[in-house]
Amino acid sequence: MMSSGEMELMVDNRQLPVGWEIKKLGEVCTLQRGFDLPKGQREEGDYLLISSSGCIDTHTEAKSFAPGVVTGRSGSIGSVFFITEDFWPLNTTLYVKDFHGNDPRFIFYLLNKFDLKRFASGVGVPTLNRNSVHSELVIIPSSIIEQKRIVAIADEAFEGIDRAIRNTEKNLSNARELFESYLNSIFTQKGDGWVKSKLNEVCEKITDGTHQTPKYFETGFVFLSSRNVTTGAINWDKVKYIDDAQHITMQKRVSPRLYDILLAKNGTTGVAALVDKDIDFDIYVSLALLRPLPVILPKFMLHFVNSPVAKEQFNKRLKGIGVPNLHLEEIREVTICYPQELRLQEGIIIKIDEMRSQILRLENIYRQKIAALKELKQSILQKAFTGELTAHKGEK
């Protein structure tokens, strides 16, 4: 949304669209904090229960009538929801209490364009204060008819864009499923020359890192946790450091080395990565270290550990109520099928890497398309609130 200075410049240059006016946001729509409703008092009913992240449940009573517009006040900030049924906005939300005669759907688009995240404050849980935005200037058409024209055009355009986004997201999901299906077909083979073993039978070592929370320093020895293994590769950019004394103590427990496999056993459970740097470093208890015996190539085991076949076994062994975690004894019992000939393992690794490269290329294309479609939505909103969206139609 434009700053006050930009709006004044627009007026000075006579650029304000005919029939449009500058107002404070609080004069266009009044935002009100939602209502508290403890979980113990909630009863399933006919009315939507709206939180800062959208509809989460139903209740027997409504506090606001449809149509409604709701945004996050605490926690999740920025998303704006158009509600078509009577609802109860929770106290983590701000809802439009008064539309001041404006079209509710138009106000929904206005708040989307407004980018409310800019006004969030708070270090821990971000919070949006309605008083911070009520004084902000906006430009709107004074005619409700013009507002409805803008809504009709935006709705039509967004319907097509949202459909394209959904289709692209489905393609992205299909690409991932295709790769997982390919891995599944490989690691369920039981042909000639293939054997089945437990991981502890084909690993020289299966252990984990220190169980003590270390003291961190600005520099020193790299210290990794499961947070550094979230995507199938080690993130060496956001690491922590420990001093010499702690490093010496931790090395007595486990000394990671090149081509070891690090497996996240809590947090991002079941994601593994290959150690691809020949440096001295240490690991936390949230990471398991697998060191394959010469009978299995490290990268072959890595692909297995990241496959649906392994993940299914991991999921059956997850323990814990809060943050589920894998125990070392459970990891050791996971079974792997592999060809005894290393030459065959090498061939499989090449095929998997080629397939993964193609899938990553497709995923990148789909992500770029989704980003472009979302930018197009913002472009349409920009035109809608500078009068450009209906100006051309009005000239015809």
Residue pairs with C-beta under 8 A, 6 or more apart in sequence:
1 113
1 114
1 115
1 136
1 138
1 385
2 10
2 137
2 139
3 137
4 137
7 22
7 137
7 139
10 16
10 139
11 22
16 22
16 139
17 139
17 141
17 386
17 387
17 391
18 387
19 141
19 142
19 143
19 146
20 139
20 140
20 141
20 142
20 387
21 139
21 140
21 141
21 142
22 137
22 138
22 139
23 137
23 138
23 139
23 140
24 134
24 135
24 136
24 137
24 138
25 114
25 133
25 134
25 135
25 136
25 137
25 138
26 133
26 134
26 135
27 100
28 100
28 102
28 107
28 110
28 138
28 140
29 69
29 96
29 98
29 99
29 100
29 102
29 107
29 110
29 111
30 96
30 97
30 98
30 100
30 134
31 71
31 94
31 95
31 96
31 97
31 130
31 133
31 134
32 94
32 95
32 96
32 97
32 130
33 73
33 91
33 93
33 94
33 130
34 50
34 63
34 70
34 73
34 88
34 89
34 90
34 91
34 92
34 93
34 94
34 95
35 63
35 88
35 89
35 90
35 91
36 90
36 91
37 49
37 59
37 88
37 90
37 91
42 49
42 57
42 59
43 59
43 60
44 57
44 58
44 59
44 60
45 58
45 59
45 60
45 61
46 58
46 60
47 58
47 59
47 60
47 61
47 62
47 85
47 86
47 87
47 88
48 55
48 58
48 59
48 83
48 85
48 86
48 87
48 88
49 55
49 56
49 57
49 58
49 59
49 87
49 88
49 90
50 56
50 70
50 81
50 83
50 87
50 88
50 89
50 90
50 93
50 95
51 72
51 76
51 90
51 92
51 93
52 71
52 72
52 73
52 74
52 75
52 76
52 77
52 79
52 90
52 92
52 93
53 72
53 75
53 76
53 79
54 79
54 81
55 81
55 83
55 87
59 88
61 88
62 86
62 87
62 88
63 87
63 88
63 89
64 83
64 86
64 87
64 88
64 89
64 95
64 97
65 86
66 83
66 84
66 85
66 86
66 87
67 82
67 83
67 84
67 104
67 105
68 82
68 83
68 87
68 89
68 95
68 96
68 104
69 80
69 81
69 82
69 83
69 95
69 96
69 104
69 107
69 108
69 111
70 80
70 81
70 83
70 87
70 89
70 93
70 94
70 95
70 96
71 77
71 78
71 79
71 80
71 81
71 93
71 94
71 95
71 111
71 116
71 128
72 78
72 79
72 92
72 93
72 94
72 116
72 128
73 91
73 92
73 93
73 94
73 127
73 128
73 130
74 91
74 92
74 125
74 126
74 127
74 128
75 92
75 125
75 126
76 92
77 116
77 117
77 120
77 126
77 127
77 128
78 115
78 116
78 117
78 120
80 108
80 111
80 112
80 116
82 104
82 105
82 108
89 95
94 128
94 130
96 104
96 107
99 107
101 144
102 140
102 144
102 147
103 144
103 147
103 148
103 151
105 148
105 151
105 155
106 140
106 147
106 148
106 150
106 151
109 150
109 151
109 154
109 381
109 384
109 385
110 138
110 140
110 385
112 381
113 378
113 381
113 382
113 384
113 385
114 133
114 136
114 138
116 128
116 133
119 128
119 129
119 132
119 133
120 126
120 127
120 128
121 127
121 128
121 129
121 132
138 385
139 385
139 386
139 387
140 147
140 385
141 147
141 150
141 387
146 390
149 390
149 393
150 384
150 389
150 390
153 384
153 389
153 390
153 393
154 380
154 381
154 384
154 389
157 380
158 377
158 380
161 373
161 376
161 377
161 380
164 369
164 373
165 370
165 373
165 374
168 366
168 369
168 370
168 373
169 366
169 370
171 362
171 366
172 363
172 366
172 367
172 370
175 359
175 362
175 363
175 366
176 359
176 363
178 359
179 355
179 356
179 359
180 307
180 308
182 352
182 355
183 303
183 306
183 307
183 308
183 309
183 352
184 307
184 308
184 309
186 303
186 307
186 348
186 352
187 303
187 304
187 307
187 309
187 310
187 336
187 337
188 309
188 337
189 337
190 196
190 337
193 339
193 340
193 341
193 344
194 337
194 338
194 339
194 340
195 337
195 338
195 340
196 335
196 336
196 337
197 335
197 336
197 338
198 332
198 333
198 334
198 335
198 336
199 206
199 290
199 331
199 332
199 333
199 334
199 335
199 336
200 206
200 332
200 333
202 292
202 293
202 295
202 296
202 301
202 336
202 338
203 290
203 291
203 292
203 293
203 332
204 291
204 292
204 293
205 254
205 289
205 290
205 291
206 288
206 289
206 290
206 291
206 328
206 331
206 332
207 253
207 254
207 288
207 289
207 328
208 254
208 265
208 283
208 285
208 286
208 287
208 288
208 289
208 328
209 224
209 225
209 250
209 253
209 254
209 282
209 283
209 284
209 285
209 286
209 287
209 289
210 249
210 250
210 253
210 282
210 283
210 284
210 285
211 285
214 223
214 240
214 242
214 246
214 250
214 284
215 242
215 243
215 246
216 223
216 240
216 241
216 242
217 241
217 242
217 243
218 241
219 241
220 241
220 242
220 243
220 244
220 247
221 241
221 242
221 243
221 244
221 246
221 247
221 280
221 281
221 282
222 236
222 239
222 240
222 241
222 279
222 280
222 281
222 282
223 239
223 240
223 241
223 242
223 281
223 282
223 283
223 284
224 234
224 239
224 262
224 281
224 282
224 283
224 284
224 287
225 240
225 267
225 283
225 284
225 286
225 287
226 264
226 265
226 266
226 267
226 268
226 271
226 284
226 286
226 287
227 235
227 238
227 267
227 268
227 286
228 234
228 235
228 236
228 238
228 239
229 235
229 262
229 263
229 264
229 268
229 271
229 272
229 273
229 287
230 264
230 268
230 271
231 271
231 273
232 271
232 272
232 273
232 306
233 273
233 276
234 262
234 273
234 274
234 275
234 276
234 277
236 277
242 250
242 282
246 282
247 280
247 282
250 282
250 283
251 280
251 282
254 282
254 283
254 289
255 280
256 262
256 275
256 281
256 282
256 283
256 289
257 275
257 278
257 291
258 275
258 276
258 277
258 278
259 274
259 275
259 298
260 274
260 275
260 289
260 290
260 291
260 298
261 272
261 273
261 274
261 275
261 289
261 290
261 291
261 292
261 298
261 301
261 302
261 305
262 272
262 273
262 274
262 275
262 283
262 287
262 288
262 289
262 290
263 270
263 271
263 272
263 287
263 288
263 289
263 290
263 305
263 326
263 331
264 270
264 271
264 272
264 286
264 287
264 288
265 286
265 287
265 288
265 325
265 326
265 327
265 328
265 331
266 286
266 320
266 323
266 324
266 325
266 326
267 286
267 323
269 314
269 318
269 324
269 325
269 326
270 305
270 306
270 310
270 311
270 314
270 315
270 326
271 306
272 290
272 302
272 305
272 306
273 302
274 298
274 299
274 302
283 289
286 325
288 326
288 328
288 331
290 301
290 305
290 331
292 298
292 301
295 338
295 340
296 336
296 338
296 345
297 342
297 345
297 346
297 349
299 349
300 338
300 345
300 348
300 349
301 336
303 348
303 349
303 352
304 310
304 336
304 338
310 334
310 336
313 334
313 335
314 326
314 330
314 331
314 334
317 326
317 327
317 330
317 331
317 333
317 334
318 324
318 325
318 326
319 325
319 326
319 327
319 330
338 345
339 345
339 348
380 389
383 389
